[in-house]
Amino acid sequence: MSELIDVKGKTFAEIEIQQAIEWFKENCCHAYEDIDGVYIEVGDDCEVQVSASEVSYRADLYRGLQENK
C-alpha cells in the first residue's frame, strides 16, 4: 500500500508530525521530532515521547484551528 504524498513530496505522516509539533509549540510546550519519534519537553530536564495516536489527535486539532483563522 503506497502512502499519500502532497505536492511538496511529504507523506501524510510527515505532515501530521509537523502539524502536531506546531500545535504543541503554540499551545503548551516545546516539541521536536527525533529519529525515534515525536517528543515534548516537560520541565527543565524531562522529555516525553508522544504516541502516534496523540500525534494524529494534535495534528487534527491544529488543522481545526487553522480552518477557524
PDB file of N, CA, C and O in Angstrom:
ATOM      1  N   MET A   1       0.841  -1.173   0.000  1.00  0.00           N
ATOM      2  CA  MET A   1       0.000   0.000   0.000  1.00  0.00           C
ATOM      3  C   MET A   1       0.890   1.242   0.000  1.00  0.00           C
ATOM      4  O   MET A   1       1.729   1.399   0.887  1.00  0.00           O
ATOM      5  N   SER A   2       0.719   2.104  -0.963  1.00  0.00           N
ATOM      6  CA  SER A   2       1.527   3.322  -1.029  1.00  0.00           C
ATOM      7  C   SER A   2       0.890   4.405  -0.164  1.00  0.00           C
ATOM      8  O   SER A   2      -0.323   4.440   0.042  1.00  0.00           O
ATOM      9  N   GLU A   3       1.757   5.287   0.336  1.00  0.00           N
ATOM     10  CA  GLU A   3       1.293   6.350   1.208  1.00  0.00           C
ATOM     11  C   GLU A   3       0.986   7.594   0.382  1.00  0.00           C
ATOM     12  O   GLU A   3       1.637   7.846  -0.633  1.00  0.00           O
ATOM     13  N   LEU A   4       0.001   8.368   0.812  1.00  0.00           N
ATOM     14  CA  LEU A   4      -0.346   9.601   0.130  1.00  0.00           C
ATOM     15  C   LEU A   4       0.795  10.605   0.260  1.00  0.00           C
ATOM     16  O   LEU A   4       1.406  10.728   1.322  1.00  0.00           O
ATOM     17  N   ILE A   5       1.074  11.318  -0.821  1.00  0.00           N
ATOM     18  CA  ILE A   5       2.156  12.305  -0.836  1.00  0.00           C
ATOM     19  C   ILE A   5       1.588  13.616  -1.355  1.00  0.00           C
ATOM     20  O   ILE A   5       0.850  13.624  -2.339  1.00  0.00           O
ATOM     21  N   ASP A   6       1.926  14.727  -0.701  1.00  0.00           N
ATOM     22  CA  ASP A   6       1.441  16.034  -1.154  1.00  0.00           C
ATOM     23  C   ASP A   6       2.363  16.598  -2.224  1.00  0.00           C
ATOM     24  O   ASP A   6       3.330  15.952  -2.626  1.00  0.00           O
ATOM     25  N   VAL A   7       2.060  17.798  -2.679  1.00  0.00           N
ATOM     26  CA  VAL A   7       2.821  18.398  -3.778  1.00  0.00           C
ATOM     27  C   VAL A   7       4.265  18.712  -3.418  1.00  0.00           C
ATOM     28  O   VAL A   7       5.097  18.857  -4.312  1.00  0.00           O
ATOM     29  N   LYS A   8       4.580  18.819  -2.151  1.00  0.00           N
ATOM     30  CA  LYS A   8       5.953  19.097  -1.734  1.00  0.00           C
ATOM     31  C   LYS A   8       6.733  17.817  -1.464  1.00  0.00           C
ATOM     32  O   LYS A   8       7.873  17.873  -1.002  1.00  0.00           O
ATOM     33  N   GLY A   9       6.134  16.666  -1.746  1.00  0.00           N
ATOM     34  CA  GLY A   9       6.824  15.400  -1.580  1.00  0.00           C
ATOM     35  C   GLY A   9       6.802  14.837  -0.176  1.00  0.00           C
ATOM     36  O   GLY A   9       7.538  13.897   0.123  1.00  0.00           O
ATOM     37  N   LYS A  10       5.967  15.397   0.698  1.00  0.00           N
ATOM     38  CA  LYS A  10       5.870  14.894   2.074  1.00  0.00           C
ATOM     39  C   LYS A  10       4.726  13.899   2.172  1.00  0.00           C
ATOM     40  O   LYS A  10       3.687  14.062   1.532  1.00  0.00           O
ATOM     41  N   THR A  11       4.927  12.872   2.977  1.00  0.00           N
ATOM     42  CA  THR A  11       3.864  11.910   3.217  1.00  0.00           C
ATOM     43  C   THR A  11       2.863  12.491   4.205  1.00  0.00           C
ATOM     44  O   THR A  11       3.149  13.468   4.896  1.00  0.00           O
ATOM     45  N   PHE A  12       1.688  11.878   4.261  1.00  0.00           N
ATOM     46  CA  PHE A  12       0.666  12.309   5.210  1.00  0.00           C
ATOM     47  C   PHE A  12       1.198  12.235   6.636  1.00  0.00           C
ATOM     48  O   PHE A  12       0.930  13.127   7.441  1.00  0.00           O
ATOM     49  N   ALA A  13       1.940  11.193   6.956  1.00  0.00           N
ATOM     50  CA  ALA A  13       2.505  11.036   8.303  1.00  0.00           C
ATOM     51  C   ALA A  13       3.474  12.176   8.617  1.00  0.00           C
ATOM     52  O   ALA A  13       3.454  12.709   9.726  1.00  0.00           O
ATOM     53  N   GLU A  14       4.313  12.553   7.666  1.00  0.00           N
ATOM     54  CA  GLU A  14       5.261  13.648   7.882  1.00  0.00           C
ATOM     55  C   GLU A  14       4.527  14.973   8.106  1.00  0.00           C
ATOM     56  O   GLU A  14       4.928  15.783   8.942  1.00  0.00           O
ATOM     57  N   ILE A  15       3.460  15.179   7.356  1.00  0.00           N
ATOM     58  CA  ILE A  15       2.661  16.399   7.514  1.00  0.00           C
ATOM     59  C   ILE A  15       2.012  16.423   8.892  1.00  0.00           C
ATOM     60  O   ILE A  15       2.015  17.454   9.564  1.00  0.00           O
ATOM     61  N   GLU A  16       1.452  15.282   9.317  1.00  0.00           N
ATOM     62  CA  GLU A  16       0.822  15.214  10.641  1.00  0.00           C
ATOM     63  C   GLU A  16       1.840  15.484  11.750  1.00  0.00           C
ATOM     64  O   GLU A  16       1.524  16.161  12.728  1.00  0.00           O
ATOM     65  N   ILE A  17       3.031  14.969  11.608  1.00  0.00           N
ATOM     66  CA  ILE A  17       4.069  15.206  12.623  1.00  0.00           C
ATOM     67  C   ILE A  17       4.361  16.696  12.731  1.00  0.00           C
ATOM     68  O   ILE A  17       4.432  17.235  13.836  1.00  0.00           O
ATOM     69  N   GLN A  18       4.529  17.360  11.608  1.00  0.00           N
ATOM     70  CA  GLN A  18       4.810  18.795  11.636  1.00  0.00           C
ATOM     71  C   GLN A  18       3.645  19.585  12.222  1.00  0.00           C
ATOM     72  O   GLN A  18       3.854  20.541  12.969  1.00  0.00           O
ATOM     73  N   GLN A  19       2.421  19.189  11.885  1.00  0.00           N
ATOM     74  CA  GLN A  19       1.249  19.875  12.427  1.00  0.00           C
ATOM     75  C   GLN A  19       1.147  19.671  13.934  1.00  0.00           C
ATOM     76  O   GLN A  19       0.831  20.609  14.665  1.00  0.00           O
ATOM     77  N   ALA A  20       1.407  18.464  14.400  1.00  0.00           N
ATOM     78  CA  ALA A  20       1.358  18.192  15.843  1.00  0.00           C
ATOM     79  C   ALA A  20       2.420  18.996  16.579  1.00  0.00           C
ATOM     80  O   ALA A  20       2.151  19.563  17.638  1.00  0.00           O
ATOM     81  N   ILE A  21       3.620  19.046  16.024  1.00  0.00           N
ATOM     82  CA  ILE A  21       4.695  19.826  16.647  1.00  0.00           C
ATOM     83  C   ILE A  21       4.299  21.293  16.738  1.00  0.00           C
ATOM     84  O   ILE A  21       4.532  21.935  17.762  1.00  0.00           O
ATOM     85  N   GLU A  22       3.705  21.828  15.680  1.00  0.00           N
ATOM     86  CA  GLU A  22       3.244  23.221  15.705  1.00  0.00           C
ATOM     87  C   GLU A  22       2.169  23.418  16.765  1.00  0.00           C
ATOM     88  O   GLU A  22       2.172  24.431  17.465  1.00  0.00           O
ATOM     89  N   TRP A  23       1.239  22.457  16.894  1.00  0.00           N
ATOM     90  CA  TRP A  23       0.190  22.577  17.905  1.00  0.00           C
ATOM     91  C   TRP A  23       0.809  22.641  19.290  1.00  0.00           C
ATOM     92  O   TRP A  23       0.459  23.511  20.087  1.00  0.00           O
ATOM     93  N   PHE A  24       1.729  21.723  19.585  1.00  0.00           N
ATOM     94  CA  PHE A  24       2.377  21.727  20.896  1.00  0.00           C
ATOM     95  C   PHE A  24       3.098  23.048  21.144  1.00  0.00           C
ATOM     96  O   PHE A  24       2.976  23.620  22.228  1.00  0.00           O
ATOM     97  N   LYS A  25       3.841  23.537  20.165  1.00  0.00           N
ATOM     98  CA  LYS A  25       4.591  24.790  20.337  1.00  0.00           C
ATOM     99  C   LYS A  25       3.665  25.965  20.594  1.00  0.00           C
ATOM    100  O   LYS A  25       3.974  26.834  21.410  1.00  0.00           O
ATOM    101  N   GLU A  26       2.526  26.001  19.902  1.00  0.00           N
ATOM    102  CA  GLU A  26       1.595  27.120  20.052  1.00  0.00           C
ATOM    103  C   GLU A  26       0.754  27.034  21.317  1.00  0.00           C
ATOM    104  O   GLU A  26       0.230  28.051  21.772  1.00  0.00           O
ATOM    105  N   ASN A  27       0.613  25.846  21.893  1.00  0.00           N
ATOM    106  CA  ASN A  27      -0.336  25.677  22.988  1.00  0.00           C
ATOM    107  C   ASN A  27       0.247  25.280  24.337  1.00  0.00           C
ATOM    108  O   ASN A  27      -0.411  25.474  25.359  1.00  0.00           O
ATOM    109  N   CYS A  28       1.442  24.737  24.376  1.00  0.00           N
ATOM    110  CA  CYS A  28       1.889  24.335  25.709  1.00  0.00           C
ATOM    111  C   CYS A  28       3.390  24.202  25.888  1.00  0.00           C
ATOM    112  O   CYS A  28       3.912  24.639  26.914  1.00  0.00           O
ATOM    113  N   CYS A  29       4.093  23.631  24.957  1.00  0.00           N
ATOM    114  CA  CYS A  29       5.473  23.283  25.254  1.00  0.00           C
ATOM    115  C   CYS A  29       6.288  23.065  23.975  1.00  0.00           C
ATOM    116  O   CYS A  29       5.751  22.951  22.873  1.00  0.00           O
ATOM    117  N   HIS A  30       7.584  23.014  24.170  1.00  0.00           N
ATOM    118  CA  HIS A  30       8.473  22.747  23.049  1.00  0.00           C
ATOM    119  C   HIS A  30       8.311  21.294  22.613  1.00  0.00           C
ATOM    120  O   HIS A  30       8.229  20.394  23.449  1.00  0.00           O
ATOM    121  N   ALA A  31       8.265  21.074  21.318  1.00  0.00           N
ATOM    122  CA  ALA A  31       8.154  19.722  20.770  1.00  0.00           C
ATOM    123  C   ALA A  31       9.122  19.596  19.604  1.00  0.00           C
ATOM    124  O   ALA A  31       9.441  20.579  18.936  1.00  0.00           O
ATOM    125  N   TYR A  32       9.580  18.383  19.370  1.00  0.00           N
ATOM    126  CA  TYR A  32      10.500  18.152  18.261  1.00  0.00           C
ATOM    127  C   TYR A  32      10.413  16.704  17.798  1.00  0.00           C
ATOM    128  O   TYR A  32       9.914  15.827  18.504  1.00  0.00           O
ATOM    129  N   GLU A  33      10.913  16.488  16.596  1.00  0.00           N
ATOM    130  CA  GLU A  33      10.955  15.136  16.033  1.00  0.00           C
ATOM    131  C   GLU A  33      12.383  14.619  16.087  1.00  0.00           C
ATOM    132  O   GLU A  33      13.328  15.337  15.760  1.00  0.00           O
ATOM    133  N   ASP A  34      12.527  13.391  16.494  1.00  0.00           N
ATOM    134  CA  ASP A  34      13.803  12.702  16.542  1.00  0.00           C
ATOM    135  C   ASP A  34      13.652  11.441  15.695  1.00  0.00           C
ATOM    136  O   ASP A  34      12.549  11.123  15.250  1.00  0.00           O
ATOM    137  N   ILE A  35      14.721  10.741  15.476  1.00  0.00           N
ATOM    138  CA  ILE A  35      14.672   9.522  14.676  1.00  0.00           C
ATOM    139  C   ILE A  35      13.709   8.481  15.271  1.00  0.00           C
ATOM    140  O   ILE A  35      13.153   7.651  14.552  1.00  0.00           O
ATOM    141  N   ASP A  36      13.526   8.542  16.599  1.00  0.00           N
ATOM    142  CA  ASP A  36      12.658   7.576  17.279  1.00  0.00           C
ATOM    143  C   ASP A  36      11.216   8.024  17.419  1.00  0.00           C
ATOM    144  O   ASP A  36      10.369   7.224  17.819  1.00  0.00           O
ATOM    145  N   GLY A  37      10.907   9.275  17.104  1.00  0.00           N
ATOM    146  CA  GLY A  37       9.531   9.741  17.237  1.00  0.00           C
ATOM    147  C   GLY A  37       9.433  11.209  17.568  1.00  0.00           C
ATOM    148  O   GLY A  37      10.372  11.977  17.357  1.00  0.00           O
ATOM    149  N   VAL A  38       8.273  11.592  18.094  1.00  0.00           N
ATOM    150  CA  VAL A  38       7.997  12.970  18.478  1.00  0.00           C
ATOM    151  C   VAL A  38       8.077  13.059  20.001  1.00  0.00           C
ATOM    152  O   VAL A  38       7.573  12.194  20.716  1.00  0.00           O
ATOM    153  N   TYR A  39       8.718  14.118  20.479  1.00  0.00           N
ATOM    154  CA  TYR A  39       8.904  14.321  21.913  1.00  0.00           C
ATOM    155  C   TYR A  39       8.434  15.712  22.305  1.00  0.00           C
ATOM    156  O   TYR A  39       8.518  16.655  21.518  1.00  0.00           O
ATOM    157  N   ILE A  40       7.939  15.827  23.530  1.00  0.00           N
ATOM    158  CA  ILE A  40       7.658  17.127  24.123  1.00  0.00           C
ATOM    159  C   ILE A  40       8.537  17.277  25.351  1.00  0.00           C
ATOM    160  O   ILE A  40       8.842  16.302  26.038  1.00  0.00           O
ATOM    161  N   GLU A  41       8.940  18.515  25.615  1.00  0.00           N
ATOM    162  CA  GLU A  41       9.746  18.793  26.793  1.00  0.00           C
ATOM    163  C   GLU A  41       8.830  19.190  27.934  1.00  0.00           C
ATOM    164  O   GLU A  41       7.994  20.083  27.799  1.00  0.00           O
ATOM    165  N   VAL A  42       9.002  18.511  29.059  1.00  0.00           N
ATOM    166  CA  VAL A  42       8.201  18.761  30.253  1.00  0.00           C
ATOM    167  C   VAL A  42       9.170  19.114  31.367  1.00  0.00           C
ATOM    168  O   VAL A  42       9.906  18.254  31.851  1.00  0.00           O
ATOM    169  N   GLY A  43       9.172  20.347  31.766  1.00  0.00           N
ATOM    170  CA  GLY A  43      10.128  20.782  32.779  1.00  0.00           C
ATOM    171  C   GLY A  43      11.491  21.026  32.155  1.00  0.00           C
ATOM    172  O   GLY A  43      11.641  21.066  30.934  1.00  0.00           O
ATOM    173  N   ASP A  44      12.481  21.189  33.024  1.00  0.00           N
ATOM    174  CA  ASP A  44      13.822  21.529  32.564  1.00  0.00           C
ATOM    175  C   ASP A  44      14.609  20.347  32.018  1.00  0.00           C
ATOM    176  O   ASP A  44      15.442  20.518  31.127  1.00  0.00           O
ATOM    177  N   ASP A  45      14.361  19.174  32.530  1.00  0.00           N
ATOM    178  CA  ASP A  45      15.196  18.045  32.129  1.00  0.00           C
ATOM    179  C   ASP A  45      14.407  16.764  31.862  1.00  0.00           C
ATOM    180  O   ASP A  45      14.911  15.662  32.076  1.00  0.00           O
ATOM    181  N   CYS A  46      13.180  16.915  31.399  1.00  0.00           N
ATOM    182  CA  CYS A  46      12.351  15.741  31.133  1.00  0.00           C
ATOM    183  C   CYS A  46      11.709  15.850  29.755  1.00  0.00           C
ATOM    184  O   CYS A  46      11.126  16.875  29.400  1.00  0.00           O
ATOM    185  N   GLU A  47      11.830  14.783  28.999  1.00  0.00           N
ATOM    186  CA  GLU A  47      11.214  14.707  27.672  1.00  0.00           C
ATOM    187  C   GLU A  47      10.321  13.476  27.638  1.00  0.00           C
ATOM    188  O   GLU A  47      10.668  12.432  28.189  1.00  0.00           O
ATOM    189  N   VAL A  48       9.171  13.604  26.987  1.00  0.00           N
ATOM    190  CA  VAL A  48       8.217  12.508  26.905  1.00  0.00           C
ATOM    191  C   VAL A  48       7.933  12.223  25.437  1.00  0.00           C
ATOM    192  O   VAL A  48       7.655  13.136  24.659  1.00  0.00           O
ATOM    193  N   GLN A  49       8.004  10.946  25.066  1.00  0.00           N
ATOM    194  CA  GLN A  49       7.690  10.568  23.696  1.00  0.00           C
ATOM    195  C   GLN A  49       6.177  10.539  23.536  1.00  0.00           C
ATOM    196  O   GLN A  49       5.459  10.022  24.392  1.00  0.00           O
ATOM    197  N   VAL A  50       5.705  11.097  22.433  1.00  0.00           N
ATOM    198  CA  VAL A  50       4.284  11.189  22.142  1.00  0.00           C
ATOM    199  C   VAL A  50       3.895  10.013  21.245  1.00  0.00           C
ATOM    200  O   VAL A  50       4.596   9.708  20.280  1.00  0.00           O
ATOM    201  N   SER A  51       2.786   9.358  21.563  1.00  0.00           N
ATOM    202  CA  SER A  51       2.335   8.214  20.768  1.00  0.00           C
ATOM    203  C   SER A  51       1.843   8.665  19.398  1.00  0.00           C
ATOM    204  O   SER A  51       1.511   9.833  19.198  1.00  0.00           O
ATOM    205  N   ALA A  52       1.801   7.732  18.467  1.00  0.00           N
ATOM    206  CA  ALA A  52       1.330   8.025  17.109  1.00  0.00           C
ATOM    207  C   ALA A  52      -0.113   8.514  17.121  1.00  0.00           C
ATOM    208  O   ALA A  52      -0.472   9.407  16.354  1.00  0.00           O
ATOM    209  N   SER A  53      -0.943   7.936  17.987  1.00  0.00           N
ATOM    210  CA  SER A  53      -2.340   8.375  18.046  1.00  0.00           C
ATOM    211  C   SER A  53      -2.446   9.786  18.611  1.00  0.00           C
ATOM    212  O   SER A  53      -3.319  10.549  18.197  1.00  0.00           O
ATOM    213  N   GLU A  54      -1.576  10.145  19.545  1.00  0.00           N
ATOM    214  CA  GLU A  54      -1.567  11.501  20.092  1.00  0.00           C
ATOM    215  C   GLU A  54      -1.089  12.494  19.033  1.00  0.00           C
ATOM    216  O   GLU A  54      -1.608  13.607  18.950  1.00  0.00           O
ATOM    217  N   VAL A  55      -0.108  12.099  18.228  1.00  0.00           N
ATOM    218  CA  VAL A  55       0.348  12.949  17.126  1.00  0.00           C
ATOM    219  C   VAL A  55      -0.809  13.223  16.174  1.00  0.00           C
ATOM    220  O   VAL A  55      -1.021  14.368  15.774  1.00  0.00           O
ATOM    221  N   SER A  56      -1.555  12.196  15.810  1.00  0.00           N
ATOM    222  CA  SER A  56      -2.701  12.369  14.908  1.00  0.00           C
ATOM    223  C   SER A  56      -3.756  13.278  15.526  1.00  0.00           C
ATOM    224  O   SER A  56      -4.319  14.135  14.845  1.00  0.00           O
ATOM    225  N   TYR A  57      -4.021  13.090  16.810  1.00  0.00           N
ATOM    226  CA  TYR A  57      -5.009  13.911  17.506  1.00  0.00           C
ATOM    227  C   TYR A  57      -4.592  15.377  17.521  1.00  0.00           C
ATOM    228  O   TYR A  57      -5.402  16.253  17.218  1.00  0.00           O
ATOM    229  N   ARG A  58      -3.342  15.652  17.867  1.00  0.00           N
ATOM    230  CA  ARG A  58      -2.870  17.043  17.924  1.00  0.00           C
ATOM    231  C   ARG A  58      -2.820  17.663  16.530  1.00  0.00           C
ATOM    232  O   ARG A  58      -3.090  18.854  16.375  1.00  0.00           O
ATOM    233  N   ALA A  59      -2.478  16.872  15.519  1.00  0.00           N
ATOM    234  CA  ALA A  59      -2.487  17.373  14.142  1.00  0.00           C
ATOM    235  C   ALA A  59      -3.910  17.752  13.732  1.00  0.00           C
ATOM    236  O   ALA A  59      -4.118  18.757  13.054  1.00  0.00           O
ATOM    237  N   ASP A  60      -4.878  16.952  14.142  1.00  0.00           N
ATOM    238  CA  ASP A  60      -6.273  17.249  13.844  1.00  0.00           C
ATOM    239  C   ASP A  60      -6.704  18.542  14.528  1.00  0.00           C
ATOM    240  O   ASP A  60      -7.402  19.360  13.927  1.00  0.00           O
ATOM    241  N   LEU A  61      -6.294  18.732  15.780  1.00  0.00           N
ATOM    242  CA  LEU A  61      -6.585  19.988  16.479  1.00  0.00           C
ATOM    243  C   LEU A  61      -5.947  21.170  15.755  1.00  0.00           C
ATOM    244  O   LEU A  61      -6.572  22.219  15.604  1.00  0.00           O
ATOM    245  N   TYR A  62      -4.720  21.003  15.312  1.00  0.00           N
ATOM    246  CA  TYR A  62      -4.009  22.061  14.590  1.00  0.00           C
ATOM    247  C   TYR A  62      -4.770  22.446  13.317  1.00  0.00           C
ATOM    248  O   TYR A  62      -4.974  23.627  13.039  1.00  0.00           O
ATOM    249  N   ARG A  63      -5.188  21.431  12.547  1.00  0.00           N
ATOM    250  CA  ARG A  63      -5.932  21.716  11.310  1.00  0.00           C
ATOM    251  C   ARG A  63      -7.238  22.435  11.613  1.00  0.00           C
ATOM    252  O   ARG A  63      -7.633  23.341  10.879  1.00  0.00           O
ATOM    253  N   GLY A  64      -7.908  22.041  12.682  1.00  0.00           N
ATOM    254  CA  GLY A  64      -9.159  22.715  13.062  1.00  0.00           C
ATOM    255  C   GLY A  64      -8.927  24.168  13.408  1.00  0.00           C
ATOM    256  O   GLY A  64      -9.722  25.032  13.038  1.00  0.00           O
ATOM    257  N   LEU A  65      -7.848  24.445  14.113  1.00  0.00           N
ATOM    258  CA  LEU A  65      -7.536  25.838  14.452  1.00  0.00           C
ATOM    259  C   LEU A  65      -7.198  26.654  13.212  1.00  0.00           C
ATOM    260  O   LEU A  65      -7.569  27.825  13.122  1.00  0.00           O
ATOM    261  N   GLN A  66      -6.506  26.054  12.264  1.00  0.00           N
ATOM    262  CA  GLN A  66      -6.126  26.756  11.044  1.00  0.00           C
ATOM    263  C   GLN A  66      -7.350  27.066  10.182  1.00  0.00           C
ATOM    264  O   GLN A  66      -7.404  28.105   9.523  1.00  0.00           O
ATOM    265  N   GLU A  67      -8.322  26.169  10.190  1.00  0.00           N
ATOM    266  CA  GLU A  67      -9.544  26.395   9.427  1.00  0.00           C
ATOM    267  C   GLU A  67     -10.366  27.539  10.015  1.00  0.00           C
ATOM    268  O   GLU A  67     -11.079  28.232   9.290  1.00  0.00           O
ATOM    269  N   ASN A  68     -10.266  27.732  11.322  1.00  0.00           N
ATOM    270  CA  ASN A  68     -11.056  28.763  12.003  1.00  0.00           C
ATOM    271  C   ASN A  68     -10.383  30.124  12.033  1.00  0.00           C
ATOM    272  O   ASN A  68     -10.949  31.073  12.575  1.00  0.00           O
ATOM    273  N   LYS A  69      -9.195  30.243  11.470  1.00  0.00           N
ATOM    274  CA  LYS A  69      -8.498  31.547  11.459  1.00  0.00           C
ATOM    275  C   LYS A  69      -9.044  32.431  10.383  1.00  0.00           C
ATOM    276  O   LYS A  69      -8.585  33.562  10.221  1.00  0.00           O
TER     277      LYS A  69
END
